[in-house]
Amino acid sequence: MNFTEQLKKQELFSIIGQAADALDQEAYVVGGYVRDLFLQRENKDIDVVCLGSGIALAEKVAEKLGNNFKVNVFKSFGTAQIPHPEFDLEFVGARKESYRADSRKPIVEDGSIADDQNRRDFTINAMGICLNGNRFGELLDPFDGQGDLKKGLIRTPLDPEITFSDDPLRMMRAIRFATQLEFDIDGPTFSAIAKMKDRISIVSQERITDELNKIILAKTPSYGFKLLESVGLLEIIFPELVALKGVEYKDGKGHKDNFYHTLQVLDNITEFTDDLWVRWAAILHDIAKPATKRFHKKAGWTFHGHEEMGSRWVKGIFRKMKLPLDQKMRSVKNLVRLHLRPIALAQKGVTDSALRRLLVEAGDDIENLLKLCRADITSKDMSRVRKYLANFDRVEELLIELEAKDKLRSFQPVITGEIIMKVFDIPPSREVGIIKSAIREAVIDGIVPNEMKAGYQFIIEEGKKLGFTPVCSVEEIEINQSPQ
Ligand code: CTP
């Protein structure tokens, strides 16, 4: 089936064509929708460019669609949008735009469809298909975008320096599309990015991060990061990651290149999850290795405490990247902090209390932590990888069994500080804290079950050590605790 037949299948396009005919305007579906039609990828964003007023066309289309459809008009941009249950429909009049060197604010005038295509980012995004009745399905592809789709090539329609000056974010977009579509970047386009990389500084962090997140969510994100690194953009937008690059040798002892290791972990984790935040945890898991790197004559290179330090860096990096500072960030912190724990258990042999402690600390992040750890097992020596993975399977099984039995992920001690104060009739004090952490530790270690009677007995003994005598029985406490 060719693309005209595909367009015909969607009645909306004929309706837009009829509306454009009624207004005596030319109208084209352009950009990503056309690209994805060729790639047979689903796309819900339909961008329509017309010769004349995009707002008038949108109003005509809404009229034809019926009463339920409204038009949102953005007068200052000359654009209009129709909220449609299935698509995001946008209309704009063809424009000529140019940008000043120091700003993203364009100077805009009316233009032809060719002007509109000239000012688009890549040849594969610069195709248009006419929707008017007498030319329905006619493809306008002045830069051979179709050919580039076949070759798998990202290339700018104009001289890349002009295209990137118009909007330097396009340098990131080039790499993002190359990564998502597994395409190459054309030589001159690639060289222009390397030359103009510093212009990224006029772009807002939100837009940069948006592209970075799309790279992270691709099937093989390492490809995008390697491209970003090789053109010099990564050093500007994410220097902490570039700092992981390199290998140092001393007394014949080297360590692995943590940049490539991190990228390997990121690629590995794509097999286990599409969750952006777990992928961010993979990117950040070793981020503090350069800062904690030491050389010891006997042990060689060590990175002691990199997980704690890395976890403390997460908030600053998220803030700089304009990523949310909410529960998602806290989960990433938790994953970075705990990322060595499951594998250490797998290597050293597992005690019940170490497993319990991990479950309590990881809480709801436990599944993602196990995914991160699995992804982190990288080595050139495949027999070593297999051995670790086998040990790891065992740790995972034990954790699942333990969780099913003791529900530790949402662990809340039954004996609270208030109960301790009531039992001994004492005010809030250091001693309450001592007893509270003693019972907490005992429960996590499996010495005392997390139940009122057993917990009461335990705190009586702990209280005695501090010279306290109980003033109420477990029954009195239970009566007070039960819901009224
Ligand atoms: N475009 C551009 N320069 C930009 C952003 C967008 O030329 N900096 C043009 C491209 O022609 C692009 C179209 O606007 O195809 C729509 O852009 P966008 O909404 O970002 O969507 P897609 O290209 O469809 O890609 P995606 O949805 O994956 O972001």
Residues whose N, C-alpha, C, O or C-beta is under 5 A from the ligand:
A	BS01	CTP	G31 G32 Y33 R119 R120 D121 N125 D167 R170
